[in-house]
């Protein structure tokens, strides 16, 4: 019996002429975040553990036949959502290909995955995250101490507004560590990354690193905001603040969410995550009637995937259908008026 997990780096018995070099594999790993890498690695390890329990040998799983892949996927039928199982198989596929072998999944596997999707129990689906709403921001502004004496609360209000109205991810502007010394300016914005206001009052913020632009960063538009500010230098973290003792500190994502949720809890609002601000801003603009294409560009959505984050679908559908019918009615009225004018001209000439 071969210990599969201990033979991960062993050379398989069959030839692998298309095996990728270490450099190529390293670049493939760099194409995703470390969090995604760890998730994929865990999925591979779980597959290998299952294979060991099934008394399979290393040569049986690299590459794994379609039968083995189908059996592994079927193991989750009635237990997990289809998307979760597809993610597991995707990790195995990536591992197989980077080892230099052709993926054996085909029509059988697709049908098994379809069956897993259809048999997924309701408990396997996470409830949709509720978006932060403009009314939530109003509650924050009313409850926070926005006087010049409370730098933390002013900082929280500014971060909440920015994440909502600029459709930002919390991790793009708020670090996980509060240490000024450990603040990474290669991934987090500073005060100098915020441009001077335009004639309309809006600004541009350069984000050194984003989810989809790890190296070059991206620029986002910042609508007009009003409120108290701290005395910060250009090199300071964008969301630094001065506490009551006059000490400079950094607002972290954890502290930000803890404070917001503590306030909202007293108003019966469910717990919100950092991503809720981004989808909340997206929904806000869509409900305001902003063209979805504009919202997509403004929010830096790289594809129409942002449509799955639409909330208040009934309101959005009603809004756009109403506009469609209003436009149709307008065009019909204009067309009728034009026809009537032509008839009057014809009668007048005759």
Order of alpha helices (4+ residues) and beta strands (2+ residues): alpha-alpha-alpha-alpha-alpha-alpha-alpha-alpha-beta-beta-beta-beta-alpha-alpha-alpha-alpha
